[in-house]
Amino acid sequence: MQAIGKSRASPPSQQQQSNINNNNINSIITTMTNYKTYCKKLIPLLSNSPEQYTAIEMTGTDRPGLFSEISAALVDLHCNIVEVHAWSHNARLACVAYISDQSTDSAIEDPSRLSSIEDHLTTVLRATTNPIGDGTLSYPDVKTSELLGEGNMTSVERRLHQLMLSVRDFEAPSSPKEMKGRKRMVTIESCEQKGYSIVSIECKDRPRLMFDTVCTLTDMEYVIFHASITSHGSYAFQEYFIRHVDGYALDTACEKERVIKCLEAAIERRVCEGVRLELCAENRVGLLSDITRVLRENGLVVVRADVETHGEKAVNAFYVKDVSGNEVDVEYFTNSVKREMGPILTLHVKNDTTRRKTTSPKRSPSLSFGGMLRSRIERLSHGFII
């Protein structure tokens, strides 16, 4: 897969704006691993440990309590959960987990046992029967592989983006009424003189926003020739000059619409409107299963999870929301966790509920990189008129 192509034309530079070419963007994703979605993968482990572990990738239709069911299923299969990262978006779930055998604390190598684990988890994921989006199901997929060594969060997050894209989380299960009042974050214009498509993004700024958009364009096999990034207050503005790897710009309205939806989904995946729970405890078999069970019994849905083990300690971070859409009763939940788990667990609660504003500040035309390029081309064209 070609990630970044060479520049054929250099749009003008501009002050107060971060202008990025193909070399700059290439450096952003040099640490990323290329994956093939149809075969078994090696995924780096974040926890510092010399042992070998087995990686599991899971995708499917999300439902309340599913993450808890997955955790319980792995315990029933006599697996230690060393690390797990999960995203939920638009009724889809993507999860990357690292497990070991309970008795040996090493990678599970027996092919028949690996097949049994895959089958069992697939059954858990397949329990969802309600159609989503366009009336079709997102069929579950579970894959395992042995891995060795440590990596970084960049590789895991890149993989989660790819998994979400594979289950088409950009097909939002929203009603026409909801979509009508929704403000578009992404627009696409054509620069016919240079054969580019100009992708413009305006949304609330946050950490790793550029990473999410660049990964998505790359995974969709678009070449980024130039980019312009700036921010004003709490809002970010991005412009990407792209072509498909076959050398063509985005020709059809259908293709443009798909790119817009995929980029908007990539932006939204990491935005969690809920309560962040950080739990730290002595690691033991079944700890994650017990914690997620308490969450489920208190009517809380996990929309994002990052679980790691560091030596004898297990560090769990969850973004949760009330299954009924009500505000989370933090005090009641805290007392419930302490009652169920005892004093061995340290709990920190942070309310990260931040609703996106329906309006955003308008960008000055002078800050538009694409506008400058088109203006310059027009001036050059007028100079040749006799």
N, C-alpha and C positions, 0 to 999 in steps of 0.2 A: 504494500500500500504506500503510495506516495503521499507524504504529509505536507510538505511545503515546496513550492516551485520557485524558480528563479524569476526575478523581476524583469519585465519587458519595458516598463515605462516608470519613471519616477515622478509621482505627484509632488507638487511644491511643498516645502517645509513651512511650518507656521509656529509662531511663538505661543506660549501658554498651552501647549498641546504636546502629548507624547506620541511621536510618529514612529512607527515600527515597521521594519521591512522583513523580508523572509528570513534573514539571518537571525534577527532578534527573536522572532517567533520560534524558530527552530531550537534556540537555546532553552526556551520555556519547556519544551517537551522532550528534551534529550534524555531525561531520566525515565521516561515512560517506556513500557514494554509493549511491543506489538503482539496482539493476540488474534487468534482465529476463533470465531464464535462456534464453530461446528465440531471442534475436537477438544480433547482434554488439555488443561492448562496447568502451568506452573505459576503460582502466585506467591510473591514474597511475604514472609511473616514479619509483622511489626515488632512483636515481643522479642526481647534479647534472649535467645536460647539456642544452644548448640544442637539440640535434638532435632530429629526429623519429625515432621507432622504431615497430616493429610489435609488437603484443601477440598472444600465442598462449595460448589456454586449452586445457588437455587434461585429460580425465577418462577413467577406465577401470579395468579390473582390474589390480591390481599383481602383479608377479612379481619374483624376484631378477634384478638387472641391468637392469631396465627403464629406470631413470633414465639409466644409461650408454648404452643403445641410443638413447634420445631425443637425448642430447647428440651422439652420433656421427652420427645422421641429419641433424641441423641443420648439422653441418660438411659433410657430403656434399652438402647442398643449398646450399652457399656462403653460409651465414648466420653472422654474428657473434652470439654470445650475450652480450648486454649485461648482462642480469640475469635471474635465475630463482628462483622460490620454489616448493617442492613439499612436500606432506604425504602421508604414507602411513598408512592406518588401516584395520584390518579387511579387508585384501586389496584395498582401493581406493586409487587414486592421483588426486590433484588437483594440477595444476601450472599456474602462470602464468609465462610466459617473455616476455622482451623481446628482440627481435632486430633486426639491421640487415643491409643488403646488404654483403658482404665488400668489394666493389670501391669503393663510394661511402660506406659507413658512414652511410647514411640509411635512412629507411623504405622498405620494399618496397611499391610501389604497383601493379605490374602484376597485374591480376586473375587472369590465367592462371597466373602464377607462385605467387600466393597459394593458388590452388586446388590447384596441384601440391604445395605444402608441406603443406596440409591432408590431401590424399590419402595422401602418403607417411607422415606421422606417424600417421594413422589405421591404416595397414597395420601399423606397428610396434606400436601399442597392441592391435590385433586379434589379434596372434600368440598371446595368451593364450587357451587353449581349455578350461582346467579350470573347471567351474562353481563358484560360491561361494555361501555362505549357504543360500538355500532351493533351490539346484539350478539357478538361472538365472544367466546371464552379465550382467555390468555392461557394456553396450555402450559402446565408446569414442566420445568426442566431441571434435572439434578445431575451434576457431574462431579466426580471425585478425581484427585490426582495426588501423587506424593510430591513433597517439596522439601527443600533444604535451604537453610540460611535465612537472613533477615533482609527486609527491604525498607520501603518508606511508604508513607500515606499516599503519595502521588500515584503509585502503581495501583493501590487498592481503589482509590476514588475514580481513577480512569476506568478500571474494570467495572465498577458499579454503573458508571455512565453508559458503558457499552451494553451491559446487561439490561438496563432500563430501556435503552434504544431497541434492543432485540425483542422486548415484549410490548413495544409500541405504547409506552406510557404517554406519548404525545397525543394520543387519541383520548382526550379528556371526556369523562362521562358526565358532561355538563348539559343542562337543558338549553334549548335555543334562547330562552329568556335570559339566562345567566350569561351566555356568550355575547348576546346583543349589548349588554351593559359593560362588557369587559374591555378595558383599554389595551390596545396592541402595544407590546414592548418592542417588536421587531418589524422593520419595513425593508423592502428590497426594491432598488431601482436599477436601471440599466445604464451603463456607460458604453454606448454602441461604438463610439469612435475608437476606444481601446479594447473593446471586447470583454470588459469586466462586468460583473454584477456587484453592486455596492450594497452590502448588508449593514443597516443602521440599527443600533440597539440603544434604547433609552429606558433605564430602570433604576430602581433604588440600588445604591452601591453597597457592596459587602465584600468580605474577604473571599478570595479565590473565584471571583466572578469571571475574570478573563480566562482563567484556567478552564472553567466549565464551558465557555463558549468556543474557545479554540479546540478543545478536545472534541466537541460535538461536530464542528465543521470538518475536522480531520477524519473522524470516524465515518462521516457521511461521504468521504472521498472528494472533498473540495480542497483546492489548492489556494492558499492565502498568499497573495503577492505583496500587498501592502496593508497596513492597519494603522488606525489612529485612535488613541485612547485618551480620554480626559474625564474630569469629574468636577461638579459644581455643587458644593454643599453635600447633601446626602445622596445625590444622584450621579450615576455614571453614564457616559456617552461613548459608544464604541462604533467604529466603522471598519469594515473589512472589505477589501477588494478581492473577489474570488472568481475562480473558474472551476469547473469540474475537472477531474484528472484527465478526461479525454480532450481538454483544451477548450471546451465550449462554455459559454456563460449560461445562466439559467434562462431557458427559452420559454417554457410554458408556465401558465398561471398555476397549474397543478404542482409543478416542481417548486415554485416559489412558496406556495402555501405550505408544502411539506417542510421545507427548510425553516420557515417561520415557526411552525408548530414545534419542531424538534428543538430549536433554540430556546423558545419560551419554556418548554418542559425542562431543559437543562438548567435554566435560570431558577425555576421554581423548586426543583428537587431538593435543594439544600436549604430552602427557606422553610423553617419549622415554626408554625404559629402554635405554641403550646408552652408547657412547663418543662424545663430541663432538670433532670434528676441525676445527681452524681452520687454513686454509692460505692463505698470501699469496704472490703471485708477480707478476712482470712479465706484463701481459696480452698474449696473442697468440692468433691463430686456432687453435682446437683444444685450448686449455688445459684447459677443463672436460672435454672428451671424454677427454683423456689421464688426468686425475686420476681420473675415475669408472671408467675401464678398469682402473687399478691397484687401485682398491677392489674391483672385481668379481673380478679375478684373485686377490686375496687372500681371497676368500670372504666379503666384507663386503657387507651390504645397506644401502642408504641408506633411512632411514625419514623423514628430514626434511632439507631443503636450503634454504639461503639464500645465494645467490651474487650479488655485486654488483661493478661495476667503478667505480673512482675514479681518473679520469685514466688513467695508464699501469699502475695497479695493479689486480689482481683479488683480491678477498677472498672466500674460500669457507668456509662453515661447514656441516658435515654432522653429522648424528647417524647413527651406523652400529651395526649389530649383526652377529654372526656368522651366516652363513646356516644353520648347523647347530644354532644355539642355544647353542653353547659360548661361553666367555668370550673376548673379543677379546684376541689376543696383541699388545699395544701395541708392545712392543719390536721384534718381528719385522716388524710393519707399518711402523713408523717407518723401519727400515733399508731395507725394500723401496721405500718412497716416495723416500727419498734416493737410492737406487741408480738408480731409474727416472727421476726428475725432475731430479736433480742439485742443486747448491748454490743454485740460483736461487730455490728454494722455501723459505719459512719455515713450519714446522709446529708447532702447539701441540695437545697432546692433553689432554683433560679427561674423566675417567671420571665420567659423570653417572648411572650405574646406581643407581637408587633404587627398590626394590620397594615397592609400596603395602602398607600394613599391612591386615590383615584385620579389625582392630577399630578403632573410633574412640571418642573420649571421648563420653560421653552428655551431651547438652545439658540444662541445667536447665529445667524447665517454665516458669520465670519469664522465660526468654529467648526463648520462642516468641511471636512477634508474633501469629500466627494463634490460638494458645491464648488470649492476652489478649483478642482480639476476640470469640471465641466465648464466653468467660467473661462479658464485659461484656454481650453480647446476652442471655445466659441470665438474668443478674441483672435486666436491664430487663424481660424477659418475666415473671419471677416477681413483679415489683412490680405487675403488672396482674391477678394472680390474686385473685379475691374469695372 
